[in-house]
Amino acid sequence: MEATKSPCIHSSIHSGKEPKKGKKMKIIIQLVILITTLFGRNVSAQTLNGMATGNYAGIAGLNFNPASIVDSRFKFDLNIASAQYFFNNNYLVADPLIFARRKLHKDPYNSSYPAVKEDLLKPIVPSPTGVVRARQNAEFQLPLSFMLTTGKRSAIAVNLRNRYELLVDNLNPQTAGMFYNELNDPKMFGVAMNNDGFSTRFMNWQELGFTYGRVLMNANKHFFKAAVTAKWMGGNAAGFIQSDDLSVSFSDQHTMSLSSPKIQYFRTARADVDLFTRRELFSNLEDQSLGFDAGIVYEFRGRIGNFKYTDEDYKSRLRRDKNKYTLRLGVALNDVGL
């Protein structure tokens, strides 16, 4: 599973019709099977995907598509605190309850790597794609991020986030196995392992964004809305290692040899291992830049007459508390740097 850097394009299609419970569950299962079959080898999880779409997403939908805050069912939505963590790889299968039950914080797993290996992890041998890939990212939406509906046709939002990402690509499965076995696999001592195209990179940064969105068209059955986010981005640290022709070997558990005609390496001045446990958000800036997100959403409102009512002045009005779309299509361009 590959992770792509900015710009990223996301799209979503939703149905506004709500079938009965049994029929709805059957449709969901069929869609999951279809999507997994067609695209399962290429897709990646989206940010807060379970709650980041639709007109009830509030501030949570901002990072998925900035236009989601326009025509929201909320007048005001304030984030107290939220966080997400994502990890995937094609080498290890993990117990799905590791994080839900916080097993790594409990005995014996908090102090025994052999116990973690024995009970919680299982390697896939050989790797399905011939090389090992892994991705880890975390995001913290900071307190007081908010969205505000400023009228029937407009909305604004302020968003503060800290983000982290680590990628490993084209790692030889045998090399991954040595690290998994704590560099103690005697049958692999002295074996040259080819890691062509190996790369690893990480980045930690924060964002402060201001979003303005507006309804572009509201013509009976056709509805368009759009929004743009201007962002300040402050980088805490970053680094990468890459080699097109890398050979790795271990003489013993304590000696590793690397051989390559060219290894590209870079790190920012204060990037270190402690970064993974330390979050000095605004006192560790190494660089800063500007960027933007942009999004547009189209709704086809084929049953718009079902959502009208007559007010006390005998004027026909639309209910703002209801989703009115039969079909909803959104496209966003996210994380574009200037």
C-alpha positions in Angstrom: 0.0 0.0 0.0 1.6 3.2 -1.1 1.3 6.6 0.5 1.3 9.6 -1.8 2.6 13.1 -0.9 0.9 16.3 -1.7 -1.1 17.2 -3.7 -3.6 14.5 -2.9 -7.0 14.1 -4.6 -9.9 12.6 -2.7 -13.3 11.8 -4.0 -16.5 10.5 -2.3 -19.9 9.5 -3.4 -22.8 9.2 -1.0 -26.5 8.4 -1.2 -29.0 10.5 0.7 -31.7 7.9 0.7 -32.0 5.8 3.8 -33.3 2.2 3.1 -34.7 0.0 5.8 -32.2 -1.5 8.2 -31.9 -5.0 6.7 -31.7 -3.7 3.2 -29.2 -1.1 4.2 -26.9 -3.6 5.8 -27.1 -5.9 2.7 -26.2 -2.9 0.5 -23.3 -2.0 2.7 -21.9 -5.5 2.6 -22.2 -5.7 -1.1 -20.4 -2.4 -1.6 -17.6 -3.4 0.8 -17.0 -6.6 -1.2 -17.1 -4.8 -4.5 -14.7 -2.0 -3.5 -12.3 -4.5 -1.8 -12.3 -6.7 -4.9 -11.7 -3.9 -7.4 -9.5 -1.5 -5.5 -8.1 -3.4 -2.4 -4.5 -3.4 -3.6 -4.3 0.3 -4.1 -6.5 2.1 -1.5 -5.4 3.9 1.7 -7.5 4.9 4.7 -8.7 8.5 4.8 -8.5 10.8 7.7 -11.3 10.2 10.3 -13.1 8.4 7.5 -16.0 7.2 9.6 -17.1 10.7 10.6 -15.5 13.0 8.0 -18.2 13.1 5.3 -21.7 14.5 5.0 -23.4 17.6 6.2 -23.2 16.5 9.8 -19.3 16.2 9.8 -18.7 19.6 11.3 -15.0 20.5 11.9 -14.1 16.8 11.4 -14.9 17.0 7.7 -12.7 20.0 7.1 -9.5 17.9 6.5 -11.3 15.6 4.1 -12.9 18.3 2.0 -13.0 22.0 3.0 -16.4 22.4 1.3 -18.0 20.1 3.9 -18.4 23.0 6.3 -20.7 24.9 3.9 -24.5 24.2 4.3 -23.6 22.3 7.4 -26.4 21.1 9.7 -24.4 22.8 12.5 -24.4 26.5 13.3 -21.2 26.0 15.4 -18.9 23.1 16.0 -16.0 23.2 18.4 -13.2 20.6 18.7 -12.2 20.0 22.3 -9.5 17.4 21.4 -9.2 14.6 18.9 -6.5 12.3 17.7 -6.0 9.5 15.3 -3.3 6.9 14.7 -2.8 4.8 11.5 -0.3 2.0 10.8 -0.2 -0.5 8.0 2.4 -2.9 6.5 2.6 -6.0 4.4 5.0 -8.0 6.6 3.3 -8.4 10.0 -0.2 -9.4 11.0 -1.2 -7.9 14.3 -3.9 -8.7 16.8 -6.6 -6.2 16.0 -7.2 -5.5 19.7 -3.7 -4.3 20.4 -4.6 -0.7 20.4 -8.3 -0.9 21.4 -7.3 -2.7 24.6 -4.0 -0.9 25.0 -2.2 -4.2 25.3 1.2 -2.7 24.7 0.8 -0.8 28.0 0.0 -3.9 30.0 2.1 -6.8 31.5 3.9 -8.7 30.1 3.9 -6.8 26.7 5.1 -3.4 28.1 8.4 -5.0 29.1 8.8 -8.1 27.0 9.3 -8.0 23.2 9.4 -11.9 23.0 5.9 -11.9 24.6 4.7 -9.3 22.0 6.1 -11.5 19.2 4.6 -14.7 20.7 1.1 -13.4 21.3 0.4 -10.3 19.3 2.4 -10.4 16.0 2.8 -12.9 13.2 5.0 -12.4 10.1 3.8 -13.1 6.6 6.4 -15.2 4.8 7.1 -14.5 2.0 5.9 -10.9 1.7 3.0 -10.9 -0.8 4.7 -8.2 -3.0 8.3 -9.4 -2.7 9.3 -6.2 -0.8 8.2 -4.9 2.6 6.3 -1.6 2.9 5.1 0.2 6.0 3.3 3.4 6.8 2.6 5.1 10.1 1.0 8.4 10.7 -0.6 10.3 13.5 -2.7 13.5 13.7 -3.7 15.6 16.6 -6.5 18.2 16.0 -5.8 20.8 18.7 -8.3 22.3 21.1 -10.4 25.3 20.0 -10.4 24.3 16.3 -13.9 25.3 15.1 -16.3 25.9 12.2 -19.1 28.5 12.1 -22.0 28.9 9.7 -22.0 32.6 8.9 -25.2 32.6 6.8 -27.4 30.5 4.6 -24.7 30.6 1.9 -21.3 30.8 3.7 -19.2 29.3 6.5 -15.7 29.8 8.1 -13.4 27.6 10.1 -10.1 27.8 12.0 -8.1 24.5 12.3 -5.0 23.7 14.3 -3.3 20.4 13.8 0.0 18.5 14.6 0.9 15.8 12.1 3.5 13.0 11.8 4.3 10.5 9.1 6.8 7.7 8.7 7.2 5.6 5.5 9.4 2.6 4.7 9.5 1.3 1.2 11.3 -1.6 -0.7 12.8 -3.3 2.3 14.0 -6.9 1.6 11.8 -9.4 3.6 14.9 -11.1 4.9 16.2 -7.8 6.2 12.9 -7.1 7.8 13.0 -10.6 9.3 16.4 -9.9 10.9 15.0 -6.8 12.6 11.9 -8.7 13.7 14.2 -11.4 15.2 16.3 -8.7 17.0 19.2 -9.3 14.6 19.7 -12.8 16.1 19.1 -15.2 13.2 22.4 -17.2 12.8 21.4 -18.7 9.5 21.3 -15.2 8.0 24.7 -14.2 9.3 27.0 -13.5 6.4 24.2 -13.4 3.8 24.1 -10.4 1.5 20.6 -9.1 1.2 19.7 -7.0 -1.7 17.5 -3.9 -0.8 17.4 -2.1 -4.2 15.3 1.0 -4.1 15.1 1.1 -0.3 13.9 4.3 1.2 12.6 5.6 4.6 11.4 9.1 5.4 9.6 10.9 8.2 8.2 14.3 9.0 6.6 16.1 11.9 4.9 19.4 11.4 1.9 21.5 12.5 -0.7 23.5 10.7 -2.8 26.6 11.3 -5.5 27.0 8.7 -8.3 29.4 7.9 -11.2 28.2 5.7 -13.8 30.2 3.8 -16.6 28.4 1.9 -19.7 29.4 0.0 -22.7 28.1 -1.9 -22.0 28.6 -5.6 -25.3 27.5 -7.0 -28.7 26.4 -5.5 -31.0 25.9 -8.5 -33.8 23.5 -7.4 -32.3 20.1 -8.0 -28.7 21.1 -8.5 -26.6 22.4 -5.7 -22.8 23.3 -5.7 -20.6 24.5 -2.8 -16.9 25.2 -2.6 -14.3 26.2 0.0 -10.6 27.1 0.2 -8.2 26.7 3.2 -5.1 28.9 3.5 -2.6 27.2 5.8 0.6 28.1 7.7 2.8 25.1 8.1 5.6 24.8 10.6 8.1 22.0 10.3 9.5 20.4 13.5 11.8 17.8 11.9 12.3 15.7 8.8 14.7 13.2 7.3 15.1 10.4 4.7 17.5 7.7 3.6 17.4 6.3 0.0 19.5 4.0 -2.1 18.9 2.4 -5.5 21.5 -0.4 -5.0 21.9 -1.3 -1.3 23.3 -4.5 0.1 22.9 -5.3 3.8 24.6 -8.1 5.7 25.2 -9.1 9.4 28.4 -10.6 10.6 26.8 -11.3 14.0 24.1 -9.8 16.2 26.2 -6.7 16.8 27.7 -6.0 13.4 25.8 -4.7 10.4 27.4 -3.9 7.0 26.0 -1.6 4.4 27.3 -1.5 0.8 26.1 0.8 -1.9 27.7 3.0 -4.6 25.4 5.9 -3.5 23.3 6.4 -0.4 21.3 9.7 -0.2 20.8 10.9 3.3 19.2 14.0 4.8 17.9 15.2 8.1 17.0 18.6 9.5 19.3 20.1 12.2 17.3 19.0 15.3 15.8 15.7 14.0 16.5 12.9 16.4 15.1 9.7 17.8 13.6 11.6 20.8 11.2 13.3 18.4 9.1 10.2 18.5 8.4 10.7 22.2 8.7 14.5 22.5 6.2 17.0 21.1 7.6 20.5 21.5 5.0 21.9 19.1 5.9 25.5 18.7 9.4 25.7 20.3 11.1 23.3 17.9 10.4 24.9 14.5 13.1 24.3 11.9 11.2 25.7 8.9 7.9 27.2 7.8 5.9 27.6 4.7 2.4 28.3 3.3 -0.1 26.0 1.6 -3.7 25.5 0.8 -6.5 23.0 0.5 -9.5 23.4 -1.9 -12.7 21.4 -2.4 -16.0 21.4 -4.2 -19.2 19.4 -3.6 -22.1 18.8 -6.0 -25.5 17.5 -4.7 -28.3 16.2 -6.9 -31.5 16.8 -5.0 -34.0 14.7 -6.9 -36.6 14.7 -4.1 -36.3 18.4 -3.1 -40.0 18.8 -2.8 -40.1 16.4 0.2 -38.1 18.9 2.3 -40.2 22.0 1.9 -42.5 23.5 4.5 -44.7 26.6 4.7 -43.7 29.1 7.4 -46.1 31.4 9.4 -46.0 34.0 6.6 -47.1 31.3 4.1 -43.8 31.2 2.4 -42.3 28.0 1.1 -38.9 27.2 2.7 -36.4 24.3 2.8 -35.7 22.4 6.1 -32.1 23.1 7.1 -31.9 20.2 9.5 -32.3 17.5 6.7 -29.9 16.2 4.1 -31.7 16.8 0.8 -29.4 15.1 -1.7 -30.1 11.9 -3.6 -26.5 11.8 -4.9 -23.5 13.6 -3.5 -20.1 14.0 -5.2 -17.1 15.7 -3.7 -13.6 16.4 -4.9 -10.8 17.9 -2.9 -7.1 18.9 -3.5 -5.3 18.7 -0.1 -1.9 19.5 1.3 -0.6 21.7 -1.5 2.5 23.6 -0.6 3.6 27.0 -1.9 
